[in-house]
Each structure stands twice: as C-alpha cells, then as structure tokens.
Amino acid sequence: MSSTLHIPASLLQDLRPLPGFDEQAFVAAHAQPAPVSVRLHPVKGGGIYTDLPAIPWCDGGRYLPERPIFTLDPAYHAGAYYVQEASSIFLHHVLRGIIGQRKGLRVLDLCAAPGGKSTLIASLLDADGLLVSNEVIRTRASILEENMLRWGYMNTWVTSNDPRDLGRLTGYFDIIVVDAPCSGSGLWRKDAAALNEWSEANVQLCAARQQRILADVWPALKTGGTLVYATCSYSPQEDEDILDHLATELHAGTLPIPIDASWGIEEVVSPLQKQTGYRFFPHRVRGEGFFIAAMTKNDDAGSLKTADKKHTPDKKIQQMAGHYFGNSDVLLLPGKDGSYNAIRPQHHTDLQLLQKAVFLRRTGIEAGMPSAKEWLPAHDIALSVDTTKDIPHIDVSKEQALHFLKREEMGMADVPKGWYIVRYNGLGLGWVKALGNRMNNYLPKHWRIRMNIDEI
C-alpha cells in the first residue's frame, strides 16, 4: 500500500477522542499491506498451515507470510480452509463464549455473503443446531451458497430475503449475527478505491440503514437471545451510536466479552447508554478495522407455533441414496428439478416453519436424483462432512487434482467402471464416472478453474 493513502480529516476528527486511537500510528498502519489470514475447517483442515502463527482469538486461524494463489490449491476448493480477515475471525471467540455447551441452537447470519462468518458459525454448532445464512442480494447469495456447499455441513441452510421477512419468525432464533452493510473504512488497506466512495453523508446513510435492518429483524430474536452486531467501519456513528440506539429503542443490553490485553483490542463504551463494544485498530492488532458487540434481548419476544406434519419417507429413494450417509437417520426430500435434499429429521419442523416465511435457496445437502438405471450423485456429496467415508474414491496428485478442477483429463487409466469421488490428500473435490475407455468429469461447469496451471 502506498504511503499516499489519504485518510479523510473528518474521520480522523471523529476518532481522536476514542480510546486506543493514535493518529500517527493509525495513518502509518495504512501505508502497510493488509495481513493475509485463513481459518481452517475443523474437520477438513488437519495438517494444513501447521507451521504458521496462529490468530490469538481463534485456534483455527492462521497468518500467512504472503498471499498465495489460492485458486491453484486443491485444498481450498475442497473447503479445507476459508480465506478470512483476521479481525473478523474474532467472531469465533465471541460465539464460543455465547454458545458454550448449549445444544440445538437456531442461529441466523442475516447479512451472510460471501460466507466467512457463516462458515465460522457452522463450525461451532452441534448437529442438532441449525444455521440460516441469509443474503438479500441474489447474485451475492449465489456466492454464499457455493461457499456453504464447499464447507459441507447438512445443518446450514441458505435464504435470500429482506430482514423484515425474517422478522416474521417471531422469537425463533437463539442468536442473530448482523455484520451490517457499512461505509467500509476499516478495509481501505484491502481496497483503497473504496476510500473514494467514503463521505460523511454515506456514513449517516449507512447508520440509518443499520438501524432499520436491526429493527426489522429484532422480532425474530428470542427473549434472552443474543444479537451480535459488527461492522468494518471506524465511524462511531455506525458503531457506538448503534449500541446506544439498540439500548434506547429496543431495550437491549450488552454482554461483556473477555479479551486478553496482549491482543490489542480496545474495549469501548457508548456515550449515552454506556454499552460495551470492541474496536480493532490496524496499529493495535494484526488485522483490519473492525467493531463488534454482543447484546441481549430483554423484551418479551413471543413465539411461533407450528404443527409438525410428519413426512413419510420414500422408501425407494431412501434405498437408492441412503448409503451415501451410511444409512443413518436422514430425510431425503424432493428438491429442485427432480433432485433430492438430505436434512436431519429433527429439522423437519424448522423446514415447515421457514417455508411459510422465507425463500429457501438451499436446505441441507443436495443428494442427487434417480435416473432410469442408477442414482446420479450431486456435487454436494463429494464435499460434505456428513456423508459416509465408504464412498468409492480415487486419490490423485496435486497436478491431477488441478486438471480435474479445470475439467481436463487427469491421465488415469484402468479404473473400474463406476462413480468415484476425486480426493486430494483425503479431501473430496467432486465426482467422476469411469466408463472403461474414458472418464466423465462431473465438476459443475461454473466451478471450473480458468487459470493457467502449466507452471505448477
């Protein structure tokens, strides 16, 4: 990053009174490149980046010395890790304290694309819990859906709805995470062009939108439930002032989050209602600008009532596809275009409830569909952590894996006929079907690598 990056004077003026702010160090930090970090998948990420420094607030977080070409790493495509900014990974520390040993929680990630926080939340929930990842912008929702598929959990569903639609789910969620759309000043080191779009007027516009989003979704939070509010903005109008708004208008109260002094995170207090939040300055932490707080709902939320209409499984479908899940207790339900989705039986009531209120883009794991002669397995099966390990597979080298990811020939012969998951270092990448004299590649076309791999 060039030292010519010019921080707006009006923002500096707003930040000067804040604890932990050092103007000279703050400006100097913006002349340095942004750190590169990843968060490892708790199941798939073993043995990856083991020799790199850990992010102190997340045992699965790693700092990288430089930014590699992630596109040319098969482990990235397998969902072994997620490339995520270190400060935002602090959500792991926040939620781990809130969730503790609690089981069966219902969690909403309201502004979820591209999926960093949703994949993090999914890694913390037990199998009985359910994560609803929402993104109102349809194009961004497609990216979110792909990243959740890659992460591979059955109990993560994707919706694409306005917050007010989700607000109709009265008292349904135990935890709601709102990483609110903001003016983005905390990410200028990663995107200097965004600085040109910043203005005081835009900060005020974002603050008003944040208040509206929170008010719309608030009814969906249970009494005693937790709202986690976060932004990548430095502006107090989008941070401490929003906490005051939540305390004043919605009678919420902040929860303390334990932090280690060595982390460099600044605990701050809102000016009016003395609500506690946590600020990340790039001259204090090895990460970008970030703000986060956890607040408890004290008002009576009410609750939803729904009749659980029992689903009678299609025995033929269960017999054809149940083996992918070790014939464990899953429901295979009709999906789109003749396909079937696998969900846990304990989430069937949730499905009925959500279908009445929101547009569900993705529920559970797509299992595939029957044909006249066989079951056609879906790509999801190859990447899921909830499928059996006994599915036939082919282990490949890095070079072969990259050719597979480009939908090219892998140079493999004498493979008996049948369906196989292509695996790299034990990680599923997708499906091939061996036909004797050739092998068909079933990687979704839009997932294909277009980058040149000749130099690998």
Buried (B, 14 or more C-beta within 10 A) or exposed (E): BEEEEEBEEEBBEBBEEBEBBBEEEBBEBBEEEBBBBBBBBEBBBEEBBEEBEEBBBBBBBBBBEEEEEBEBBBBBBBBBBBBBBBBBBBBBBBBEEBBEEEEEBBBBBBBBBBBBBBBBBBBBBEBEBBBBBBBBEEEBBBBBBBBBBBBBBBBBBBBBBBBBBBBBBBBBBBBBBBBBBBBBBBBBBBEBEBBEEBEBEBBBEBBEBBBEBBBBBBBBBBEEBBBBBBBBBBBBBBBBBBBBBBBEEBEBBBBEBEBEEEBBBBBBBBEEBEBBBBBBBBBBBBBBBBBBBBBBBEEEBEEBEEEEEEBEBBEEBBEBBBBBBBEEEBBBBEBEEEBBBBBBEBBBEBBBBBEEBBBBBBBBBBBBBBEEEEBBBBBBBBBBBBBBEEBEBBEBEBEBBBBBBBBBEBEBEEBEEEBBBBBBBBBBBBBBBBEEEEBEBBBEEEBEBEEEBEEE
